[in-house]
Amino acid sequence: MAKPGLDGHDRGVKVVARAYRDAGFEVIYTGVHQTPDQIVSAAIQEDVDAVGLSCLSGAHLYLFTEVVKLLREKGAGNIKVLVGGIIPEEDVPKLKDAGITDVFLPGTPLGTIIERTEREVGRSA
C-alpha cells in the first residue's frame, strides 16, 4: 500500500490497509510521498502479489499508470495494481486500459474491496 506523489492525506489508505490485515493479508504500507519508482522497487523487493495505491490529489492518471509501466519494464507486470481515492468515474476506463486491475471509488464498502482483491490475487482470506 502506498500514497504516490505529494498527497499527504492517508486516513483512507490506513483504513483499507487495516481491513486487508484483518482479512488475513500481509500488508506493507510504505507511507506518503512515494515516487512510482520507490513503490515499484518496494513491491519487487517484497515479492508482493498486489500493490494498493491511493490518491486524492488529482494526479492519479499519471501516478497510477506510471507504476504499472515501471512494473512491466522491470519484469514484474504480473503484480496486480489496485487503486482508490478521489477518481472521476470517467477516468476509470482510462486506468483499466492502462493496466490497473481494479478501481475503488469513495464509498466502496471494505468488504467489497476485500472480496474483489481476493478474487484478483487468487486467494481467500
N, C-alpha and C positions, 0 to 999 in steps of 0.2 A: 504494500500500500504506500502511496506517495502523493505528495502535493507538488506538482511541477510548476515552475515559474515563480512569479512574485506573489502569488496568492497566499496569504497567511492565515486564512480562516480555516481552522482544522477541526472544528467540533463535529461536523458531519462525518468526516473520514474516520475519526476516532470512534464514533458510534458504530459505524459499519465494521471497522476492524474488531471491535469487541463482539459484535454479533457473529462474525466469522469465527473468532476464537471460541465463543460459547457453543458454536455448532461443530466444533472439533477440527477446524482448520488450524494449521500452523500459520501464524501471521507475523510478518516483519513489517514494521512501519518505519519508513526512512525519514519521515518528517516533512516539514515545509521547505519551500525554496529549493527544490531539487531540479537539476537540469535533466533533460531527457537522457543524456549520456550517463549521468550518475545513476538514474533509475535503471537503465539497461544494464549497466555494469553490476549493480547490486543484484538484479534478477538473475543474471547469468552466474554470478559468484555463488548465490544461494540455491541455485538449481530449482527455481520455482516452477509451478505449473501455470500460474497466472499472475498478472500484475493488475492491481487495482489503482486507478487514478481518480483524483477529484480535482475539479477546477471550478472556481466561482468567478474568475477574473475576466472571462470572455475570450481568453486565449486558447480555448480548448481545441479548436480545429488544428492549429499549428502544433501545440504541445503534444496532444494525444497521437496525432499521425506521425510526428517525429519519433516518438517512442516505438511505434510499430515499424517504421522504416529502419531504425537503428537495430532493432531486434533481428529483422531479416538480414541486414547487412552483416551482422555478427554471427549468423548461423543459428539463431535462436527464434526463428519465425514460428516455431511450434508453441511458444509461450502465448497463452491467451491474454488479451488485454481487455479488461472490463472497466468501464468509466462511469462517473456520475458527476453531478454538480448542476450548475445553472446552465443548461444547454437548451437552446431553442429547438423545438421539435423539427423545424426544417433542416437542422444540422445533423439529425440522427442518420438519415440515409448517407450523407457525405462521410460520416465517421465509419459507418459499416462498410461502405465501398472502399475506404482506406485500410480496412483490415481490423477495425475494432470489433471484438467479439460480441459485446453487449453494452447497452447504454441504459443507465438507471437515472431517470429524471426525478426531480424533487417530489417527495411524497410516495415514492415506491416503498411498499412495506418491506421491512427487513426480512421477513420470511420469504418473500418473492425473490429478493436479492440472493439469499442463501440457496434456494431451490434452483434458480437459473444458473448460479455459479456451479453448484454440484453437477448439474447436467452438462455444463460446458467442460469441466475438468474430468468428467468421467468417474465421479466418486459420490458416495453417500456418506454423510456425517454420521 
